[in-house]
């Protein structure tokens, strides 16, 4: 399938991140003046996990089927944040006909290096244990990570929004969907058939570097949004919406937009 230059009339698909909810995209959708299909991650908002070990490949297949059930067969523009972005990348790689546009927000294609993969897998096992033991402390510590770039008040507010989590379910999500155990997709970026836009908050240095590199490899576009941290779609929804709108209108002209 050739890369489509006409994305404007296509459905939008939004996927939230770890600890998130479908409503996390409300402000972006409001700024856009249009809604889309909202996909939920397993273990979030009561969504079941099933008995099998979680797999991004399986979740991507199920997500494509869910979108087709909602809006019919055909291409869409998939917008995913963090873990939801990794799911969107998997869908683009596995289902090129279904994904004409990919917008990865604070999302990495994974981890290639074997040692780094093992370290991340071990870290996420520890995180899963901490989540099972004390969910409130885990969530509080999660939003105090430097990548979110929150002050104490903002971190506390973010944690308060996630006060009713299913600790047992989310501990499985942390361990089983860890970038340390799921496939890395860096090698497939050059072969993606969709247009792509890679966004990151300028205050989230690691993901700025990752997004810029992913954009270069995929032939996509990249923008760092001033003032935003990892949760840039919540920190700066108007700016994220502006980039998304420009990408849908002309996927080759995003970097030229004013920063901010």
Buried (B, 14 or more C-beta within 10 A) or exposed (E): EEBBEEBEEBBBBBBBBBBBBBEBBBBBBEBBEEBBBBBBBBBBBEEEBEEEEBBBBBBBBBBBEBBBEBBEEEBBBBBBBBBBBBBBBBBBBBBBEBBBBBBBBBBBBBBEEEEEBEEBBEEBBEBBEBBBEEBEEBBBBBBBEEBBBBEEEBBEEBBEBBEEBBBEBBBBBBBBBBBBBBBBBBEBBEEBBBBBBBBBBBBBBEBBEBBBBBBEBBEBBBBBBBBBBBBBBBBBBEBBBBBBBBBBEBBEEBEEBEEE
